[in-house]
């Protein structure tokens, strides 16, 4: 991934070519077992064309008409602490990050809140050898002490705080610019015009190249876009919860904004790793989401049954079908599945090659429409922070 700030990219490209050759020889069996049949082209007797197959098969998509990224990214949220509250091995996280790059992923997503602060350090360490060939996205917006990492009450998108946060991000990420900077949640105390004003200053200084919003209110998006074009919106979006279908995706299409689904595998649910008897460890956020409750799980597993059926038809995995469905929805959608397992990352990469024909996509969606998901996607307090509108500027 090159941009106007690229440096020493030649050696990085050579490194990738060398490692790709080595991985193809040494790791071929692992990759094949992870993604099933590998490069699959959808076949249909009525229509052999595929939905949005050019961006997906080429491995590249564009956010906001200006930022080119791999069609699937890597979320690194849990690389300092997993959902099960265990601590991953740091060197193994570096290997996953570097293997993702060697397999064509150029889009890496972090946030100051992850860790907090520590995930940005892990990502910065991991991508340092090829930093100029990738896109780094990270997020501000929580009220976090920049020295201690302590969460303080509420949100904080005051312009002076944003600029202080970015200085810390640059150091933790070992870079001189952030390719895509999101407001993690809309601050109900700060007009979005003031937020974008601070970001525009950072863009002029070369410290930020593009910006986006996560879980914003629709009018806040329009107001922000009037101040400076929004490159991407990042919302939770998957087969398990696709509440952005009716309003957010049409808005992105209207304004030319990219869409980045977080939790595109439904916190592991869409991979088939959860069954009716699954219970969650203390501290695991899924234990506080009612869609995972013992009462709702049996009903919701109908969705997993659908995925397993289509996985068999397409010689893929349930997780790959889930990601392929997202890629087929719109050509400006770029999911960022997160993982701390090498095999899972390789499996996710393989989803780029699982394509739906128009007939298959319609059939899948018809079956999907018959399934009702019960329960809420987030604990009430966290969910209340989504869809917030920024106050009007006085």
N, C-alpha and C positions, 0 to 999 in steps of 0.2 A: 504494500500500500504506500504509494508515493504521494507527497504533496509538496508545496512550495518550501517547506521547512526540512525536507529530507536531507540526511547527511550519511555519507559512507554506506549507501545502500548496496553497492556492488558486492561487497563481501557478504552481506546478509543474504542476497539472492543466491550466491554461490553456496552458502551454508545450507539454504533450504533445498537446492537441487541435490546436493550431496546427501542430505539426510533423507530426502524423499526416496532416493534410490536405495539407500540402506534399509529404510523402513519397509519398502516394497519387498525386499528380499527377506529380511530378518523377521519382520512383523506381519507378513502377509496372512499367516494362519490365524493370528489373533484378530486382525481386522475382519477377515472373512467370517469368523465365528461371531463377531460382534454385530455385523450388519446383515447376516443372512446371505441372500443371493448377491449382495453388492450392488453394482450398477444396473438398476432395473428400469426398463422403459415400459411404460404402461401400454398394454395391448387391449384393443377393444374392436370387435368385428364391425361395429357401427361407426366408430370414429377413433382413429389412431393418433390424433393430435392430443397434446396434453395441456393442462391448465397452467399458464404462466411458465411453460417449460424452459424458455430461453434463459430468464434470470436464474432459475433454480439449477438447471443443468450446467450453466457456466460458472456457478458458484459466486456470483456477484450481484448485488443489488445497490440501489441508490436511495439514500434518505434525503428528503427535502430537495431533490433535484441536484444536489451538489456534493454529497458525501458518499463516496463509494465504499462499501463494506462487503464482507463475505455474506452470503445469503443466510447463514446461520452463525451466530456469535457464541461466545462463552461467558456466562455469568459466573463470577468468582466469589459471590457473596459468602459462601460457606467454607471458604478455604482457610479461615482462621478458627472456625468453630462450626460444626455441623448442626443440622436440625436435632440430632440426638445428643447434642452438647459435648460431643467428643472433639478432641483437638487433632486435626490431620497433621501428618508429617510434612514439614515445610518443604523439604527437598522433593518430595513426591508431588506437591502442588506445583512446584516449578517445572517438573517433568511434564505434567499434564498441560500446563500453559504452553510449553515449548512444543510439545507434540501436536497440540491444537494448531499452532502456527504451521508446523511442518505438514499438516494435513489440510492446509488451505484456509483456516480460520484467521481472519484479520480484524475481528471486532471483539473487544474485551470490555466487560462492563463491571464497574465497581461502584463504591460510594464511601464517603467519609463515615457513614453510620455503620458500615459493616466492620465489625471488629470490637469497638469502633476504631477507625484509623488504620488498623493492622492489615486489613485486606488490601488497601492501596499499597502498602509496603511490599506485601507478597507479590502483587501484580507487577510493581515497578522492578523488583528483583528478577522476576521471571521473564519479562519481555525486554530487559535491557539490551541483550545481544542483537535484537532486531526491531527496536523501538520505532525506527523510521519507516518500517514497512507495515505498520498496523494502525488501527484506530483505537484510541483509549477513550472510553466514556466513564464519567463518574458523576456523583451527585452531591449537592449541598442542600441545606434547608432545615436540618434539625439543629437544636440549640446544644452544641457540643463544645466543651472546653477544649481549645486547640492544643493546650499543653498536656493535659492529663487524659483527654479522651472521655471525660465524664459527661454523661447526658445531664443537661440542665432542663428545667421545666420548659415545655412548649417548643415552638418552632422559632427559627431566626433567619429571615431573609433580608435583614437590614443591609443596605448597600455596603457599609463599611465592614460588616461582618462577612459578607460574601467575598470581598477582596482579601480579607485576612485568611479565610478558609482556602481560597485558591492558592495562596502562597504556600500554605502547608501541604496542599495536594501535590504541587509541583515537586516539592522536596521528597515526599513519600513515594511518588511515582517515578522519580529520577528522570524528569523530563523538563523541557522548557515551555511546553504548551499542552493544553488539554484539548483533544480533538472534538469532543462533544460533552458539554457540561449541562446537566439537568438540574432544575429545581425539584428536589425529591418530593416535596409536598407543598402545595400553595399555602403561603403564610397569610392568615386572615387579618393580620395587622399591617401588612405592607402592600401598597398598590403595586400591581404587576408592572406598571410603567417605571417605577423606581427600581424594581428588580432588573428589568431589561436594560435600564440605563446603566446600571453597574456592570452588567455583562457586556454591553457595547463598549464601555471603557476598557474592559479586559481584552476584548477583541481588537480594539485599536492598538493595544500594547502588545499584541501577538501572544498573549498568555492563554487565550481561548479562541478556538476556530469556529465552533458551531455551538448552538444551545438548544435545549429542549425542556419539556415539562413532563412530570410524572403524576399520573392520576389527577389532572387538573379539571376545573370546571370549564364548560364549553365557551362561555363568554370570556373567561380569562384567556383562553387560547386565542380567540379573535383579537382581543386587546393587545396581547403580547405580539402577535403576528403583525399588527399594524406598526408597532415600534421597531421591530427587526424580525425578518423571517425566521419562523420556528423550523428547525430541521427535523425534529422527531418528538413524538409523544410516546411515553413508556407507561403502559397500563398492564395490570394483570389480564391475561387473555389466553384462553386455551379451550379445548373441548369441554373441560370441567367447569369453566366459567368464561363465557364470551359476551359479557355485558356491553362491550364496546361496539357490537355489531350495528345497533340501530342508529346511534348518533355520532360516536367518535370516529369510526372508520369513514363514514360519509364526509365528515368535516375534514379529515386528513386528505381525502381525495379532492375535495373542493379547493383546499388551500395549498395543495402540493406538499404536504407534510408526511414524513415517514412515520411508520408505526412499529414500535419495538415491544413485543409481548414479553413481560416478565412472568415467571412461573409457567412457561408454556407446556410443561409436563404435569401440571397440577400437583406440585409438591410431591412428585413421585407416583401419584395415583394412576396416571395414564400409562405408566410403564408396565402395569400389572403386578407391581410389587406389594400391593395392599390387598388383603382379602377380608372377608366378613369377620374374622376373628382377630384382626390386627388391633393392637392397643399401643399407645404412644408413651414414651418415657417422660418423666417430669421435665419440663422445660422445652419440650418439643412443641412448636407452635401448632402443629396439626391437632394436638390434643385439645386445643381451645377453639377449633373450628368445627361448627356443628355439622358440616358436610361429612366429617370423618367420625361422627358419633356412632356408637353401636346401633342406635335406632335407625340411622340414615344410610350407613354403609351398605347393607344388603340391597337396598333399592338402587343406590348409585352405581353399584357394580355392574348394572346392565350396560353402562357405557363401556366398561372394560371388556365385557363380552363382545360388544360390537367391534371394538378395536382388535381383539384376538381373531375374530372372524375375518376381518379385512387384512390383518397381518398374514394370515394363512393364504389368502387369495393373492396377495402382492409379494409373497415370499420375503416378508420384512418382520419387524417387531412392532408391538403395540406403540411403543414410544416413537418409532419412526413414522408410523401412520399419523400419529398426533401432530408431529412437526410438519409432515408433508401436507396435512390439511391446512395448517396455518399458511404455508408457502403458497398453497393453491388459492387461498381466499383473495389476496390482492398482491400485485407485484411490488408494492412498497412496504410489505411486512417482512421484518427480520427478527425472528425469535432468538432469545439468548438463554438456552437451557444451561442451568448450572449443575456442576457435579464435582465430587472429590474422588471419583473413580475413573481410572484410565479407560477401562473397557466401556463405560457408559459414555465418555466423551467420544470415543471412536464410533460407537453406535449412533450417537446423535449426528455426527458428521455424515454418516451414510444416509441420513434422511433426505439429503439433497437430491439423491438419485431415485427416490420413490415418487413417482408421478401419477397423477390422476388424469384420465381422459375426462372430457366434459360429461360424458354419460356416467362414468364412475363417480364423479364428484356429486352429481345430482342424486344418484342412488344412495351414496353415503349420507348426504344431507337429509334425504327423505327418511332414512332409518334413524338418524340422529334426532330428528324432530319428534319422534315418538317416545323419546327418553326424557323423563323429568328428573332433574337433579334436586335433591332435597338438602336443606341446610345452608348456612351462610359461609361465604368464602373467607372471612376474616373475623377476629374478635370485634365486638361492637365499637370499641374505642378506635381501633386502627381503621376500621371501615369508615368511621365518621370523618376521617381525614381525606377521603377520596371525593372528587367532584366538587371541591370547595372553590368558591369564587373569591378572587382577591377584592379588597375594598376599592371603591372608586377613588381616584386621585383628586384631592381637593384643590 
